[in-house]
Amino acid sequence: MSSTYTMVHGANIFALLALVLSGNTDTILHNIPFHIWLGFSWGAVLVLYGASLLRTHAVHLFDGIRKPISSQASEASALLQNYLLGKDLPQNVRHDMARHNVLASYASVLMIFSFAQLAISGTWLVFLTPGSPPYQSLRQVHNLGVLLTIIFFALHLFGVVQRQSRPLLRAVFTDGMVSRVWLEEHMGKILKGTR
């Protein structure tokens, strides 16, 4: 993990919190011009960062869903049993996991869908007359995007607060390093090409 990865995670947390607070009419921080400016700015940063990752072939979010469906199902089942019931992951699942497991990959699909929904509906809302029927309908679509984003972050948070994920969480917000032992135990597929 790089310092850029850490910076992007921190900036996303800050930007999402600021967007939620500035767009919510029930808070004292409600400020639509700021909300629009931040939405456009944050969207531009995400697009540039995503394009940079694609250009450098550094996107690993979807490695989990490139596997056959049967492997995805068995990995998802083992992970859910591990997360919810504390059962150990089978050896074959542990050593076949890449940087992002299948649950993280599907959560990433939800993230991309919700961010796209927010970006499209938010941009369109800027050009509609507030209070008009099209505006009100599109605002509901925008609110659904907010809800989907909250669901993604809840899933993401649930995954990273698991006991076995704590070294990775520390790595995201510190030096980007985990021990080789932890890596072999939790993301064995990453090391297969380096042995």
C-alpha positions in Angstrom: 0.0 0.0 0.0 1.2 3.5 -0.8 0.9 6.8 1.0 -1.4 7.8 -1.9 -3.7 4.9 -0.9 -3.7 6.1 2.7 -4.3 9.7 1.6 -7.2 8.8 -0.7 -8.9 6.7 2.1 -8.6 9.6 4.5 -9.8 12.2 2.0 -12.8 10.0 1.1 -13.9 9.7 4.7 -13.6 13.4 5.1 -15.3 14.3 1.8 -18.2 11.8 2.4 -18.8 13.2 5.9 -18.7 16.8 4.6 -21.1 15.9 1.8 -23.6 14.2 4.1 -23.5 17.1 6.5 -23.7 19.8 3.9 -26.5 18.1 1.9 -28.6 17.2 4.9 -31.3 19.9 5.6 -31.5 18.7 9.2 -28.0 19.8 10.1 -26.6 23.2 11.0 -23.9 22.6 8.4 -26.5 22.5 5.6 -24.9 24.4 2.7 -26.0 23.6 -0.9 -23.4 25.7 -2.8 -20.6 24.1 -0.8 -22.3 20.7 -1.2 -22.4 21.2 -5.0 -18.8 22.4 -5.1 -17.5 19.6 -3.0 -19.5 17.0 -4.9 -18.0 18.1 -8.3 -14.5 18.4 -6.8 -14.6 15.1 -5.0 -16.0 13.4 -8.1 -13.2 14.8 -10.3 -10.6 13.6 -7.8 -12.1 10.1 -7.8 -12.2 10.0 -11.6 -8.6 11.1 -11.8 -7.5 8.6 -9.2 -9.5 5.8 -10.8 -8.0 6.6 -14.2 -4.5 6.6 -12.7 -5.1 3.2 -11.1 -6.4 1.8 -14.4 -3.5 3.3 -16.3 -1.0 1.7 -14.0 -2.9 -1.7 -13.9 -3.2 -1.2 -10.1 -6.9 -2.1 -9.8 -7.3 -5.3 -7.8 -10.8 -4.7 -6.5 -12.4 -7.1 -8.9 -9.9 -10.0 -8.5 -12.4 -11.8 -6.3 -15.1 -11.9 -9.0 -12.8 -13.1 -11.8 -12.9 -16.6 -10.2 -15.4 -19.2 -11.2 -18.8 -18.8 -9.5 -18.3 -22.0 -7.5 -15.1 -20.6 -6.0 -16.7 -17.3 -5.3 -19.6 -19.0 -3.5 -17.3 -21.2 -1.4 -15.1 -18.2 -0.5 -18.1 -16.0 0.4 -19.6 -18.8 2.5 -16.3 -19.4 4.3 -15.8 -15.6 4.9 -19.3 -15.1 6.3 -18.9 -18.1 8.6 -15.6 -16.7 9.7 -16.9 -13.1 10.2 -20.2 -14.1 11.9 -19.4 -17.3 13.7 -15.7 -17.1 14.2 -14.9 -20.3 12.2 -11.5 -20.7 10.8 -11.1 -20.2 7.0 -10.3 -23.4 5.2 -6.7 -23.7 4.0 -7.7 -23.6 0.3 -9.7 -20.4 0.7 -6.9 -18.7 2.7 -4.3 -19.4 0.1 -6.5 -18.6 -2.9 -7.5 -15.1 -1.6 -6.0 -12.1 -3.4 -5.7 -8.6 -2.1 -9.5 -8.2 -2.1 -11.7 -11.1 -1.2 -15.0 -11.9 -3.1 -17.1 -10.0 -0.5 -14.9 -6.9 -0.9 -15.2 -7.2 -4.7 -19.0 -7.3 -4.6 -19.1 -4.4 -2.1 -16.9 -2.5 -4.6 -19.4 -3.0 -7.3 -22.0 -1.5 -5.0 -19.7 1.4 -4.3 -19.1 2.1 -8.0 -22.9 1.9 -8.7 -23.8 4.2 -5.8 -21.1 6.7 -6.6 -22.1 6.8 -10.2 -25.8 7.2 -9.2 -24.8 10.1 -6.9 -22.7 11.8 -9.5 -25.2 11.6 -12.3 -28.2 12.5 -10.2 -26.3 15.3 -8.4 -25.1 16.8 -11.6 -28.6 16.7 -13.1 -30.1 18.2 -10.0 -28.0 21.3 -10.4 -29.8 22.1 -13.7 -33.4 21.5 -12.5 -35.7 24.0 -10.7 -35.8 23.1 -7.0 -39.2 22.0 -5.9 -40.3 21.0 -9.4 -41.7 17.4 -9.9 -38.6 16.3 -11.9 -36.3 17.8 -9.2 -38.2 16.0 -6.4 -38.1 12.7 -8.2 -34.4 13.0 -9.0 -33.7 14.0 -5.4 -35.1 10.7 -4.3 -32.8 8.9 -6.7 -29.9 10.9 -5.2 -31.0 10.0 -1.7 -31.1 6.3 -2.7 -27.5 6.8 -3.9 -26.6 8.1 -0.4 -28.3 5.1 1.2 -26.4 2.7 -1.0 -23.1 4.5 -0.2 -23.9 4.2 3.5 -24.6 0.5 3.1 -21.2 0.1 1.3 -19.4 1.9 4.1 -21.1 -0.2 6.7 -20.1 -3.4 4.9 -16.5 -2.0 4.5 -16.3 -1.0 8.1 -17.7 -4.4 9.2 -15.0 -6.1 7.1 -12.1 -4.1 8.4 -12.9 -4.2 12.1 -12.8 -8.0 12.1 -9.9 -9.2 14.3 -8.1 -10.8 11.4 -8.3 -7.6 9.3 -6.8 -5.3 12.0 -3.2 -5.5 10.7 -4.4 -4.5 7.2 -6.4 -1.6 8.7 -3.3 -0.4 10.6 -1.3 -0.7 7.3 -3.8 1.5 5.5 -3.4 4.4 7.9 0.3 3.9 8.8 3.3 2.6 6.7 1.3 0.4 4.3 3.1 -2.8 5.5 1.8 -6.1 7.0 4.0 -9.0 8.1 4.8 -11.7 5.6 3.2 -14.3 8.0 -0.1 -12.4 8.0 0.1 -12.0 4.2 0.7 -15.8 3.7 -2.2 -16.5 6.1 -4.8 -14.1 4.7 -3.8 -13.2 1.1 -1.8 -16.2 -0.1 -2.4 -15.6 -3.7 -0.4 -12.4 -3.6 2.7 -14.3 -2.6 2.4 -17.2 -5.2 4.1 -15.2 -7.8 6.9 -13.9 -5.5 8.1 -17.3 -4.1 
